[in-house]
Amino acid sequence: MSLPPQARAHFAEKHIDDAIRLQNEVGKKRAEDAEANQRTYERCYTNLALFSSGTVALSITYLGYLKTLPKPIVHPRLLEASWVCLFVCLSCSLFWSFFVSHYGHYARNREYSEATKKRYETEISEIEHVNLANLRTQEELTAYRSPRLEAIQTSGSNAKWNEKREKFYQRVWVWDGRLARAVFVVGLGLLLVFAMLNR
């Protein structure tokens, strides 16, 4: 069904406005989400780092106490393995925010580049339906489209470049967090077994 020129112009302007609004909404949302999520998770991993370092300090004090007792220390390797696990937890927890910040940066930049690309694609496809006085001839339309075609290509390249780094830091961030949580539990378990064997 063919629409009258005024209706097509109205819908073309609406499509352009929607694409611009989407780009702006994604930009605003990425900033809000990144800030809120990062604060929450940073607290969690800061606490993990504090607990693991505090546990090592307390276990060193406990080892000093055990050495004052007349009976020999049983299975000291369990304590050493516990310290290694807790040190790995401490390291992973400290670097977690570094990795998640990089992931968030590249993910939001990819999203923004994709929204920018979509905006220019929409403008190119809809501009001929908008009644603008200075965009009537084919030469004027070509002059309007040329920089947008370049911007589409640049935005597409930027999106791919950011996507590669996003995926890399996502994998590192996810596995760093998993490792931090797992070795914390293992370290505490080894310390508990050591303490039970040396009662």
C-alpha positions in Angstrom: 0.0 0.0 0.0 1.4 3.4 -1.0 1.3 6.2 1.5 0.8 9.9 0.5 4.0 12.0 0.5 3.1 13.8 3.7 2.6 10.5 5.6 5.8 9.0 4.2 7.6 12.2 5.3 6.1 12.0 8.8 7.1 8.3 9.2 10.6 8.9 7.8 11.1 11.7 10.3 9.8 9.4 13.1 12.2 6.6 12.1 15.1 9.0 12.2 14.0 10.4 15.5 13.6 6.9 16.9 17.1 5.9 15.8 18.6 9.0 17.4 16.5 8.4 20.6 17.7 4.8 20.7 21.3 5.9 20.4 20.9 8.4 23.3 19.0 5.9 25.5 21.7 3.2 25.0 24.4 5.8 25.9 22.6 6.9 29.0 21.7 3.3 30.1 25.2 2.0 29.6 26.5 4.7 32.0 23.9 3.9 34.7 24.2 0.2 34.5 28.0 0.2 34.5 28.1 2.4 37.6 25.5 0.5 39.7 26.8 -3.0 38.8 30.4 -2.2 39.3 29.8 -0.8 42.8 27.9 -3.9 43.9 30.4 -6.4 42.6 33.4 -4.3 43.7 32.1 -4.5 47.3 31.8 -8.3 47.0 35.4 -8.8 45.7 36.8 -6.2 48.1 35.3 -8.3 50.9 36.8 -11.5 49.4 40.2 -9.9 49.3 39.9 -8.7 52.9 38.6 -12.0 54.2 41.3 -14.0 52.4 44.1 -11.7 53.6 42.6 -11.7 57.1 42.4 -15.5 57.2 46.0 -15.8 56.2 47.0 -13.4 59.0 44.9 -15.3 61.6 46.3 -18.7 60.4 49.8 -17.4 60.9 48.9 -16.4 64.4 47.3 -19.8 64.9 50.5 -21.5 63.6 52.5 -19.5 66.2 50.2 -20.8 68.9 50.6 -24.4 67.7 54.4 -24.2 67.8 54.2 -23.4 71.5 52.3 -26.7 72.2 54.3 -29.8 73.2 52.9 -32.0 70.4 54.3 -31.7 66.8 52.3 -29.9 64.1 50.4 -32.5 61.9 50.2 -32.0 58.1 51.7 -28.5 57.7 51.3 -28.9 53.9 47.6 -28.4 54.3 48.2 -25.0 55.9 50.6 -24.1 53.1 48.1 -25.2 50.4 45.5 -23.1 52.2 47.7 -20.1 52.1 48.4 -20.6 48.4 44.6 -20.8 47.7 43.9 -17.7 49.8 46.7 -15.8 48.1 45.3 -16.7 44.7 41.9 -15.6 45.9 43.4 -12.3 47.1 45.1 -11.7 43.7 42.0 -12.6 41.7 39.8 -10.4 43.8 42.0 -7.4 43.5 42.2 -7.8 39.7 38.5 -8.6 39.3 37.5 -4.9 39.1 40.2 -4.2 36.6 38.9 -6.9 34.2 35.2 -6.1 34.7 35.9 -2.4 34.0 37.6 -3.3 30.8 34.8 -5.6 29.8 32.2 -3.0 30.5 34.1 -0.3 28.6 34.4 -2.4 25.5 30.8 -3.8 25.7 29.2 -0.3 26.0 31.4 1.0 23.2 30.3 -1.8 21.0 26.7 -1.1 21.8 27.2 2.6 21.2 28.9 2.0 17.8 26.1 -0.4 16.8 23.5 2.2 17.7 25.4 4.9 15.8 25.6 2.7 12.8 21.8 2.0 13.0 21.1 5.8 13.3 23.1 6.6 10.1 21.5 3.6 8.2 18.1 4.9 9.2 18.9 8.4 8.1 20.1 7.2 4.7 17.1 5.0 4.1 14.5 7.6 5.2 16.0 10.9 4.1 14.5 10.9 0.6 11.0 10.7 2.2 11.6 13.8 4.3 10.7 17.0 2.6 13.7 19.2 3.0 14.3 22.1 0.8 18.1 21.6 0.5 17.8 17.8 -0.3 15.8 17.5 -3.5 18.3 16.7 -6.2 20.3 13.5 -6.5 23.6 15.4 -6.0 22.3 16.9 -2.8 21.1 13.4 -1.6 24.5 11.9 -2.5 26.3 14.7 -0.6 24.1 14.0 2.4 24.6 10.2 2.2 28.4 10.2 1.6 29.6 11.2 5.1 27.0 8.9 6.7 28.2 5.9 4.6 31.7 6.6 5.9 30.3 6.9 9.4 28.5 3.5 9.0 31.7 1.9 7.9 33.7 3.4 10.8 31.0 2.5 13.3 30.9 -1.0 12.0 34.7 -1.4 12.3 34.6 0.1 15.8 31.8 -2.3 16.9 33.9 -5.3 15.7 37.1 -4.0 17.3 35.3 -3.5 20.6 33.5 -6.8 20.4 36.8 -8.7 20.2 38.1 -7.0 23.3 34.7 -7.3 25.1 34.7 -11.1 24.6 38.3 -11.5 25.8 37.7 -9.5 29.0 34.4 -11.1 29.5 36.0 -14.5 29.6 38.9 -13.3 31.8 36.5 -11.5 34.1 34.1 -14.4 34.5 36.9 -17.0 35.1 38.8 -14.6 37.4 35.6 -14.3 39.6 34.9 -18.0 39.6 38.5 -18.8 40.5 38.5 -16.2 43.3 35.3 -17.7 44.8 36.4 -21.4 44.4 39.9 -21.0 45.8 38.5 -19.0 48.8 36.2 -21.9 49.7 39.0 -24.5 49.1 41.5 -22.4 51.2 39.0 -22.2 54.1 38.3 -25.9 53.8 42.0 -26.8 53.9 42.5 -24.5 56.9 39.6 -26.1 58.7 40.9 -29.6 58.0 44.4 -28.5 59.2 42.9 -27.0 62.4 40.9 -30.2 63.1 43.9 -32.4 62.7 45.9 -30.2 65.0 43.5 -30.0 67.9 
